[in-house]
Amino acid sequence: MASLNIKLVKSLNGRLEKHIATANSLGLQKIGDTTVQPDNAQTRGKIAKIGYLLRVEETK
């Protein structure tokens, strides 16, 4: 199954609380944090919501 490398590249300061909560649910709390998540509908939905804060790469 494919995975996604997700990196937080912009600050969470001043963002909507829902967006901060979404980033925290992905395991991202400060700039430069990286996490590997499964490529599924739930993860894609979170990325769609806060994609402007992230850099995403697909891995196998």
C-alpha distances in whole Angstrom, upper triangle without the diagonal:
4,7,10,13,16,20,23,25,28,30,30,34,35,32,32,32,29,27,28,26,23,23,24,21,18,20,22,26,28,27,25,23,19,16,12,11,8,8,10,13,15,14,15,18,19,18,20,23,23,22,25,25,22,20,16,14,11,9,7
4,7,10,13,17,20,22,25,27,27,31,33,30,30,30,27,25,25,25,21,20,22,20,17,19,20,24,25,24,22,20,17,14,10,9,7,6,9,12,14,12,12,16,17,15,18,21,21,19,22,22,18,17,13,11,7,6,5
4,7,10,13,16,19,22,24,24,28,30,27,27,27,24,22,22,21,18,17,18,16,13,15,16,20,21,21,19,16,13,10,7,6,5,5,9,12,13,10,11,15,14,13,16,18,18,16,20,19,15,14,10,9,6,5,6
4,6,10,13,15,18,20,21,24,26,23,24,24,22,19,19,19,16,14,16,15,11,13,14,17,18,18,16,14,10,8,6,5,6,6,9,12,12,9,9,13,12,10,13,16,15,13,16,15,12,10,7,6,5,6,8
4,7,10,12,16,18,19,22,25,22,23,23,22,19,19,19,16,14,15,15,11,12,12,15,16,14,12,11,7,6,5,7,9,10,13,15,15,11,12,15,13,11,15,16,15,13,15,14,10,8,6,5,6,7,10
4,7,9,12,14,15,19,21,18,20,20,18,15,15,16,13,10,12,12,9,10,9,12,13,12,10,8,6,5,6,7,10,11,13,15,14,10,11,13,11,9,12,13,11,10,12,10,7,6,5,7,9,10,14
4,6,9,11,13,16,19,17,19,19,18,15,14,16,13,10,12,13,10,10,8,10,10,8,6,6,4,7,9,11,14,15,17,18,17,13,14,16,13,11,14,15,12,10,11,9,6,5,6,9,12,13,17
4,6,8,9,12,15,13,16,16,16,12,11,13,12,8,11,13,10,10,6,8,7,5,5,6,7,9,12,13,17,17,19,20,18,14,15,16,13,11,14,13,10,9,10,6,5,7,9,12,15,17,20
4,7,10,12,15,14,16,18,18,14,13,16,15,11,14,16,14,14,10,11,9,5,6,8,9,12,15,17,20,20,22,22,21,17,17,18,15,13,15,15,11,10,9,6,5,7,10,13,16,19,22
4,7,9,11,10,14,15,16,12,12,15,14,11,14,16,15,15,11,11,8,6,8,10,12,15,18,19,22,22,23,23,22,19,19,19,16,14,15,14,10,10,8,5,7,9,13,16,20,22,26
4,5,8,8,12,13,14,11,10,13,13,11,12,16,15,14,10,9,7,6,9,11,14,16,19,20,24,24,25,25,23,20,20,20,17,15,17,15,12,13,11,7,10,13,16,19,22,25,28
4,6,6,9,9,11,8,6,10,11,8,10,13,13,13,10,8,7,8,12,12,14,16,19,20,23,23,24,23,21,19,19,18,15,14,16,13,10,12,11,8,11,14,17,20,23,25,29
4,6,9,10,12,10,9,12,14,12,13,16,17,16,13,11,10,10,14,15,18,20,23,23,27,27,28,27,24,22,23,22,18,18,19,16,13,16,14,11,14,18,20,24,27,29,32
4,7,9,12,10,9,13,14,13,15,18,19,19,16,14,13,14,18,18,21,22,25,25,28,28,29,27,25,23,23,22,19,19,19,16,13,16,14,12,16,19,22,26,29,31,34
4,6,8,6,7,10,11,11,13,15,16,16,14,13,13,14,17,17,19,20,23,23,25,25,25,24,21,20,20,18,15,15,15,12,10,13,11,10,13,17,19,23,26,29,32
4,5,5,6,9,10,11,13,14,16,17,15,14,15,16,20,19,21,21,24,23,25,25,24,22,20,19,19,17,14,15,15,11,10,14,13,12,15,19,21,25,27,29,32
4,5,5,6,9,10,10,12,14,15,14,13,15,17,20,19,20,20,23,22,24,24,24,22,19,18,19,17,14,16,16,12,12,15,15,14,16,20,22,25,27,29,32
4,5,5,6,9,10,10,13,14,14,13,16,18,20,19,20,19,21,19,21,21,20,18,15,15,16,13,11,13,13,9,9,13,14,13,15,19,20,23,25,27,30
4,5,5,6,9,10,11,13,11,11,13,14,17,16,17,17,19,17,20,20,19,18,15,14,14,12,9,10,11,7,6,10,10,9,12,15,16,20,22,25,27
4,5,5,6,9,10,11,9,8,10,12,15,14,15,16,18,17,20,21,21,20,16,15,16,15,11,12,14,11,9,12,12,10,12,16,17,21,23,25,28
4,5,5,6,9,10,10,9,13,15,17,15,16,15,18,16,19,20,19,18,14,14,15,13,10,12,14,11,10,14,15,13,14,18,18,21,23,25,27
4,5,5,7,9,9,10,13,15,16,14,14,13,15,13,16,16,15,14,11,10,12,10,6,9,11,8,8,11,13,11,12,15,15,18,20,22,24
4,5,5,7,5,7,9,11,12,10,11,11,13,12,15,16,16,16,13,11,13,12,8,9,11,10,7,10,11,9,9,12,13,16,18,20,23
4,5,5,5,6,9,12,13,11,12,11,14,13,16,18,18,18,14,13,15,14,11,12,15,13,11,14,15,12,13,15,16,19,20,22,24
4,5,7,9,13,15,16,13,13,11,12,11,13,15,15,15,11,10,13,12,9,11,14,12,12,14,16,14,14,16,16,18,19,20,22
4,6,9,12,13,13,10,9,7,9,8,11,12,13,14,10,8,11,11,8,9,13,12,11,12,15,12,11,13,12,15,16,17,19
4,7,10,12,12,8,8,7,9,10,13,15,16,17,14,12,15,15,12,13,16,15,13,15,17,14,12,14,14,16,17,18,20
4,6,8,9,6,7,7,11,11,15,17,18,19,16,13,15,16,12,12,15,14,11,13,14,11,10,12,13,15,17,18,21
4,7,9,7,10,11,14,15,19,20,22,22,19,16,19,18,15,15,18,16,13,15,15,12,12,14,16,19,21,22,25
4,6,6,9,12,16,17,21,22,24,24,22,19,20,20,17,16,19,17,14,15,15,11,11,14,16,18,21,22,26
4,6,9,12,16,17,21,22,24,24,22,19,20,21,17,16,18,17,14,14,13,9,10,11,14,16,20,21,25
4,6,10,13,16,19,21,23,24,22,19,20,21,18,16,19,19,15,15,14,11,10,10,12,14,17,18,22
4,7,11,13,17,18,21,22,20,16,18,19,16,15,18,18,15,15,15,12,10,11,12,14,17,17,20
4,7,10,14,15,18,19,18,14,16,18,15,13,17,17,15,14,15,12,10,9,10,11,13,13,17
4,6,10,12,15,17,15,12,14,16,13,12,16,17,15,14,16,14,11,11,10,11,12,12,15
4,7,9,12,15,14,10,13,15,13,13,16,17,16,15,18,16,13,12,10,10,10,9,11
4,6,9,11,10,7,10,12,11,11,14,16,15,14,18,16,13,13,10,11,10,10,11
4,6,9,9,7,9,12,12,12,15,17,17,16,20,19,16,15,12,12,10,10,10
4,7,8,6,7,10,11,11,13,15,16,15,18,18,15,14,11,11,8,9,10
4,6,6,6,9,10,11,12,15,16,15,19,19,17,17,14,14,12,13,13
4,6,5,6,9,10,10,12,15,14,18,19,17,18,15,16,14,16,17
4,5,5,6,9,10,11,13,14,17,17,16,17,15,16,15,17,18
4,5,5,6,9,10,11,11,15,15,13,14,11,13,12,14,16
4,5,5,6,9,10,9,13,14,12,13,10,12,12,14,16
4,5,5,6,9,10,13,14,13,15,13,15,15,18,20
4,5,5,7,8,11,11,11,13,12,15,15,18,20
4,5,5,5,9,9,8,9,8,11,13,16,18
4,6,5,8,10,10,12,11,14,15,18,21
4,6,8,9,10,13,13,16,18,21,23
4,5,6,7,10,11,15,17,20,23
4,5,5,8,8,12,14,18,21
4,6,8,10,14,17,20,24
4,7,10,14,17,20,23
4,6,10,13,16,19
4,7,10,13,17
4,7,10,13
4,7,10
4,7
4
